[in-house]
Amino acid sequence: MADLTSRQAAERLGVALNTLHRLANAGEVPCYRTAGGHRRFREEDVDAALERRAAGEVANADVKAEAWKRAALALLDAADRDLGSGPASGPFREAANALRSTPIVRL
């Protein structure tokens, strides 16, 4: 596998050049420097960082989905409480119950 320039590695990761340099400085994407001081990235290291990044995005999406679900339930429960036991609260109660029984599905 070939070594990549900073620009090539940034394009492969889908990040800006400055972001790549921050990732490299933090040790998240290993690199070495040429005799001229330019960074070079091994293709395997960039691909591994890309896989870690994708896995992290999936985990973050799950956390965000749970947070949105909790927020929606809080709003539906508040509407149900505010409307009391009248007929107007029924749809909010039904929506909250449906949301509680619906698992979050990863697409």
HELIX and SHEET records of a PDB file:
HELIX    1   1 SER A    6  LEU A   13  1                                   8    
HELIX    2   2 LEU A   17  ASN A   25  1                                   9    
HELIX    3   3 GLU A   43  LEU A   83  1                                  41    
HELIX    4   4 PRO A   87  SER A   89  5                                   3    
HELIX    5   5 GLY A   90  SER A  101  1                                  12    
SHEET    1   A 3 ASP A   3  THR A   5  0                                        
SHEET    2   A 3 ARG A  39  ARG A  42 -1                                        
SHEET    3   A 3 TYR A  32  ARG A  33 -1                                        
END                                                                             
